[in-house]
């Protein structure tokens, strides 16, 4: 086998990977999330194998763990709606029949029937959209599960193949990038969970201080919404503010927008993510925040994972290059002054 043959096959692999990305662009985000989740679950699968489980059983068990994790995130919203539905209906019954809004001399009157009609039309639109999107979402969830399972089942072989394409002199660097990628992905998911927990804790204090009755319920909803990029707890705070305006409590609406918006919707992202990024991903908070915000704005939801990951790999590449250049500088200095070939050597041979 010629020396260039593996690299030609590697180029073919890269070409078809690019072609697959173009053709499968609609499920690219699903594939990306599946790869990152499987990447993190490989150590769990290996531990299960070390305890005597077969590769197939260990991969299936790790996939079930991922599914349970998603369920744990979404379950609180379902439970809250089930337990608090009657309370929500009671609050809705307190809304006045007519709301008059005056601004800059203009008076606008909104009746409850108008709001109900708009709400029903919105629910119908959302229902139709959900019914249309449900098969696609179901297919993507199924694809996600199959991909995670398949990658866990055969991921080691793929990893060894890709590593074999790397020239021997650069495999140490490739291993360092692999380690950094795994640590960063783990940190990203941990940061997401930690931010949700922090939102819950801050929400308890803020909603209690603002005088709300269902403090735990509101804090739980805010924490779960923290997993939804861009929207986050802001949608809860906006709904609460609209309700206060409707019942004529403008002070409460202003407080929930300002105090709640700062402490519940904004503060966890600024306070928790950058601090934990340094501890978990060995990444400065400023770089993590740039990757998080930039990825989110550029790529949407997938960017909250891809952005910090790319920034972390960039930082690792800079470290590798810096270490390499420092070694070279040391060797150059040694050659110039300490091994008899530089100026010192010339002086030693001079009469």
N, C-alpha and C positions, 0 to 999 in steps of 0.2 A: 504494500500500500504506500503510495507516494505521500510525502509530507503535507502537500497542499490539499489532499482529498478530504480530510475531516473539515477543513475550513470552507471548502466548496459546499459540502453538505450542510454545514452550519449556515452558509449564506442562503441556501435553498430553504432551510427551516425558517430563517428570518423573513424571507420573501413570502412564504405561504402564511406565516403568522400575521404579517401586515395585510395580506389579502383577506384572511379570515376576519381581521379586525374591521376592515372596510365593509365586508358583506354582512357581518353580524353586529353592526353598529348599534342596533336597537337593543341588544342584550349585552352590550359591552360592559355596562355598569354592573349588571348581575354577575357576569363572569369575573370581573375585577373583585367584587366583594367576596365571591366564592373562593377565589385564589387566596385572598388575605386571610379569610377565616380558616381555610384548610392549612395554610402556612403556620397559623398559630396552634392548630390542633395536632400537628404532627408529633410534638413531644408527648401529648396525652396518649396518642395511639401507640407510640413506642413503649410507654410505661405499661399499658395494658398488654402488649405483646410480651414484655419482660415477665409479666405475672402469669403467662401461660396461655393467653388468648390467641386465637389465630389472627392473621392479618385481616381477614374479612370481618370477623366479629369485632375486632378492635376498631376498625374503620367505621363500622356501623354504629358502635357505641359512641365514638367521638362525634359522629354526625348527629346523633340523637341529643348529645349534650348541647350542640349548637342550636338545634331546634328548640330545646327547652329554654335556652338563654333568650331567644327571641320571644318565646311565650311569656317568660317572666317579665320582660319589658312591657309587653302590651296588656298583660292580665289586669293590672291595677285600674286601667281605664274602664274595662268591661265590668269589673266588680263595682266600681264607683257608680257607674250609670245604673247598674242593677239595684244597688242599695239606696241611692239617693234620688231615684226617679221621682218619687212622690214629693220630696222636698223641692226639686226643681220645678215641678208643676205648681206647687204652692207659691213659690217665688214669682212664677209667671202670672199667677192669678192676682198678685199685688200690683201689677202694672196698671197705670191709669188708662181710662178709655181714650183720653185726648191729651196730647203733649203739645204745648205751645213753645216754640223756640224763637227768641228775639235776638237779632244780631245786626248792629249798625242801622237801626231803624227799620229793618225788614222783619216781618213777623211771619212765621211759617207754622201751620197747625197740622199735626200728624195724628191720625186716629189709630186706635189699637187694631181696628179692622184692616186698615191699610198695611200696618206692620205685619199682621198675620197673613195677609194676602201675599205680600212680598216674601215673607218667610216660607210660605207653602210653595211658591214658585221656585224659590231657591232650593228648597228640599227636593222638589220634583226634578230640577235640573241636576242636582247632585246625585239623586237616585238614578236618573238615566245614565249619567256619566259613570257612576259606580257599576251599574249593570253592564255597561259596555266594556268597562275596563276590567271587570272581575275575571273573565276568562284569561285575559293577558296576564293579570297579576298571578292567577293560579298557575299558569304555565311557567312564569318566571320563578315562582317559589319552588315549583317542582324541579325546574332546571337548576336552581340554586342548590337544592338538596342533592340531586344526582351529581353535580359537579364537585361539591364538597366530598361526597363519598368516593367518587372516582379518583380525585386528587389524593385523598388520604390512602387509597388502595395502591396507587401506582406512583405517588409523588416522589418517592426516593429514586426510582429509576429515571424519572425526568430530571431530577436534580443532578444525579451523577452524569447523565448525558451532557447537560449544559456545562457542568464543571469540566468535563473532559475536553470540551472545545476550547477551553481557556489554556493558553500556553503555560507550560510548567512554571516559568519564572513569575507568572502573575496570579497563580492560584491562591497564594497567601492573601493577596489583595482581594480576590473574589470572595474568599472565605470571610474576610473582614466585612465586606459589603453585605454578605449574606447574614452575618451575625447582627450587624447594625439594622438591617431591614426587619429581622424578626423582633428585635428588641423595640424598635420604633412602632411596629404594628401592635405589639402587646401594649405598649405605653399609650397608644392612641385609643384603643378600646378601653383601657383602664381609666384614662382621662375622661372619656365620655361618661363612663359609669360614675366616676368620682364627681364630675360636674353635676350630674343629676342628683347625687346624694347631697352635695353642697347646696343645690337649689332647694331641695326639700327642707334642709335645716334652716336656711335663710328664710324660706317661705313661711315656716312655722312661726318664726319671730315676727316677721313683717305683717302677716295676716292677723296674728294675735294683737299686735300693737295697733293695727287699724280697726280693731273691734269686730272682726268677723266671727261668726259662730262655728262654721265648719272649717276649722283651721287645718286639720290633718287632710281633709279631702282636697282643699284648694292647694296645699303644698304638694300633695301627691300628684295631682294633675299637672302642676307646674314642672315637677321633676320628670314626669314621663314626656311632656312636650319638649323638654330639653334635648331629647333624642331626635327631634325633627329639625333639620337645618333651616336657618333663616327665620322660620316662624317662631319656634320655641315657645316659651311662656308668654310671649307678647300677645298671642291670640287670646289667651285666658284673661289677661289684664284688660285688653280692649273690650272683650265681652262684658266684663264687670263694670268698666267705665260707662259703656252704653246703657247698661241696666240702671246705674245710678243717675245718669242724665234723664232717663225715661221717668224715673220716680221723683225727679226734681231735686236730688241730692247732689248738687254740683261740687260741693266741697269734697265729698267722698270720691267723686269721679276724678277730681284733680289730684287727690292724694294717691289713689291707686295707680294713676298714670305716672306721676312723678316719682313718688317713693317706691312703689312697686316696680315701675319700669327700671329704675336705677338699681335697686337692691336685688330683685328677683330675676329680671330679664338680662341685665347688663353685667352686674358685679360678678356672678360666678364665672363667666367666660374670661373676665379680666383678672380675677383674683386667683382662681384655682388652676386653670389650664397652664398659664405660663410658669407658675411655681412648680407644679407637679411634672411639667415637661422636663425640667432640669434634673429632677430626681429620678424619673422613670426612664426617660429616653436619652439622658445625657445630652440634651439639646437646649441651648439658651432659650429662655421664654420668648424673647423677641423674634428669634428665627421660627419657633413653633407657631407663634401668632401670625407671622407673615405667611407661612405655609397654610395654616388653617383658613385664614380669611381669603388669601389669594386663590387657593384651591376651591373654596366654596363659591366665590364669585365667578371663577372661570369655568368650573366644571359642574357646579351644582352639588347635590348631595354626595356624589362620589368624591368630590374635592376635599371633604373633611378628612378623608383617608389618604388620597393621592397627594395632596398638597404637602402636609407634614412629612410624608414618606420621602418625597422627592427632595425636600429641603434637608432631611436627615442624611440621605445618601450623598447629596452635594457636600455637606459638611464632612462626612467620612472621606470622600474623595479628596477634599482639601487637606485633611489630616494625613492621608496616605502620601499625597504628593509632597507635603511639607516634610514628613519623615524621610522620604526618599532624597529630597534635596539637601536636608541636613546631613545625611550620611555622605552624600557626594562632596559637600563642602568640607566635611571633616577629612575625607580622604585626600582632597586637593590640598588642604592645609598641611596635612601630614607629609604629603609628597613634596610640597614646596619647602618645608622647613625642618622636617624631622627624620627623613629616611635616607639622607645622603645624596638625593638627586637634585635638590634645589640649591638655594644660595649657600646653605651650610656646607653642602658637598663641594661646591665650587671653591669655597674658602679653604676647605681641608686639603684640596689638591693644589692650591696655589703655593708658590715657593715662599 
